[in-house]
């Protein structure tokens, strides 16, 4: 059984035959369960008005589905974001009017260079995906990333998220980051069914003991060891080739990815954050008033 995560931009009519809506906020999360496993699909509901809707929808995905039938700045922004996030697997949904030569020239030399041009239906598309090619880290220490959270009467705090590493177990004690408090896993659900454990790759609903709802934000994590938030991010900054020189100047920038969207000041290869962020290996860089808004990435130096 496999767990596949898809991103879809501007393809509501295309995807409606293969997935059902599960969760909706500024991003919409859909799901599908069949004999091959589970599929989770993210769509950026509030995009293009809210740029973090795009980055949050794309950050965890294995495969991108992008509407290639409409050439505009938002298509370009999707391509830039996927390129910077190293999303090498995907396709463009096209029709008989799509200028595929122009589209192939746009993605030439990028991480999207091998994306297929697809003009069939969604169900047939699913059959072409290699859902067994994914290898989540099932052996490492458990790590869960949280995308939604809420209170349930008689249950308490419930979070929705994904097991990134290891195997999550019922009654396990973990750290809730960045709050730095210890919590206990009361129960685990997958597809509304109770389980005693959940392997890496799984989408889970978790009831937590000792978790204060006010201490959780999207992008919070559950880990075996406490994660120390970063006030400064130092690393190699890479601007996308499509970004003009005037946008590359030091100054205000937002870091994104991993369900993070937080303001900082970029100066001399370092970003000083207004609010500390969790320590990931890389972050996407956003300038909300620039064109394009997605401008680059920073790969954090090992400390």
BELKAUR-V192682 format. One line per field, one symbol per residue. psi: psi as a letter, one per 30 degrees, with the letter a starting at -180 (. if undefined). A space follows every 10 residues. Layout:
# BELKAUR-V192682
psi->???
This chain:
# BELKAUR-V192682
psi->kljkklkkkh heeefffflk kekkbflkkl lkkaffakkk kkkiegkfej efeeeeefef lfkkjkjgfj jafeeeeeee eeefghjfka lkklaffkif eeeeeefkgl fgfgkljkga leeeeeffkj fgfkiljffa kkkkkkflll kkkfebkklk akjelakkkk gkklkjkgeg lklkjelkkk hgkklflklk fkklkkkkkg kkffgklkfl lklekkkjlk fkjkakkjkk ffkleffgll aklkkalhgk jkklkkkhgk jjkekkllil flkkkkjfgl jlejfalkjk kk.
